[in-house]
Amino acid sequence: MLRILCLALCSLLTGMRADPGALLRLGMDIMNQVQSAMDESHILEKMAAEAGKKQPGMKPIKGITNLKVKDVQLPVITLNFVPGVGIFQCVSTGMTITGKSFMGGNMEIIVALNITATNWLLRDEETGLPVFKSEGCEVILVNVKTNLPSNMLPKMVNKFLDSTLHKVLPGLMCPAIDAVLVYVNRKWTNLSDPMPVGQMGTVKYVLMSTPATTASYIQLDFSPVVQQQKGKTIKLADAGEALAFPEGYAKGSSQLLLPATFLSAELALLQKSFHVNIQDTMIGELPPQTTETLARFIPEVAVAYPKSKPLTTQIKIKKPPKVTMKTGKSLLHLHGTLEMFAARRRGQAPMSLLLEVHFNLKVQYSVHENQLQMATSLDRLLSLSRKSSSIGNFNERELTGFITSYLEEAYIPVVNDVLQVGLPLPDFPAMNYNLAELDIVENALMLDLKLG
């Protein structure tokens, strides 16, 4: 049963949007590990403690007084998906019921039993959060032992036990299922809260509709809301085709699918953070960043600056970053300007070269502290064109090698520093994304979720 709750928490990721911006598929491999909720809530122990207390409206059980329940066994929980419904659960446990019998002596009944119920997975229309609701709870006796005298008539004993247990057990055990679900539903009410992307904005995973249950898994369709710090929402680009899980993964396993359009929207939050102003003269293995070095590629610079002056370089990303994915490879496309200028000359304006650049970065993905991490390296400089120049015309192609090396040594480290903020993943309790195996598939990143 508490595996059920696992399911609940997973679903709690809320929302509504036309096209899914992320998909989460939860198989029984994940569900069967959610034992913590029952342990944390101590529901069975609480129910056992309440069993001997007088409850409003509860009639006394004929033939037994001073009822107590003890030695509740650790439950074994079995779950099965019910297509279109949710989960069927069976909780196998045992306990000892004690009291004063109609014979006048101490009675002890040792019971092994199964509790079964169907748990509907619904979406709360008011909060947009998933909730579990149990239905059709039954208690099935597996084995009963008692210390009633062996010389009593078997029919009398059986009739007494049958009457007693059918009165005690449903009222004791069935509320435990509801109580665990209430515990879970309350615990995960904050799952739709916005999660920060550095200081630049937030991401909120919103559940679009009631989770879909099949015979092998539960699928949650999310409509992520990507919002800038000042409140403007970044719309996800049209992916052009419906988002769907690729084939080839083990039946009943769990995956998270993040489309390239969603990652692009998240990186749009960081666009201004990719702007840089670099004044360092010595950078990595590059030659000194001076007018003398630049003059090797553009002789006109030497005329303007007979004496070498340090260069300052500004890079600004003018278009929102765009992530593309083909099987096995992901690229980050950056379009912007690169401006180089030197100190003002006496009586003259400073030299300035303004170039338009388009370059791709190869992206490697990982997960750290349950956040998606990206590390980049230069794939290639796709285009380089002159936008303006204070020293006249020149052949910008001569700068291709110089600018390529500059991006590798000076700019890519800045991009990687910015990306260290990490991108939030659905806040699904009991999920350790750090163990996931990551695969780049067509137009999406797949996280094949694993257990520890």
Buried (B, 14 or more C-beta within 10 A) or exposed (E): BBBBBBBBBBBBBBBEBEBBBBBBBBBBBBBBBBBEBBEBBEBBBEBBBEBBEEEEEEEEBEBBEEBEBBEBBEBEBBBEBBEEBBBBBBBBBBBBBBBBBBEEEEBBBBBBBBBBBBBBBBBBEEEBBBBBBBEEBEBEBEEBEBEBEEEEEEEEBEEBBEBBBEBBBBBBBBBBBBBBBBBBBEBBBEBBEBBBBBEBBBBBBBBBBBBBBBEBBBBBBBBBBBBBEEEEEBEBBEBEEEBEBEEEBEEBBBBBBBBBBBBBBBBBBBBEBBBBEBEBBEBEEBEBBBBBBBBEBBEBBBEBBEEBBBBBBBBBBEEBBBBBBEEEEBBBBBBBBBBBBBEEBEEEEBBBBBBBBBBBBBBEBEBEEBBBBBBBEBBEBEEBEBEEBBBEEBEBEEBBEBBBBBBBBBBBBBBBEBBEBBBBBBBBBBBBBEEBEBBBBEBBBBBBBBEE
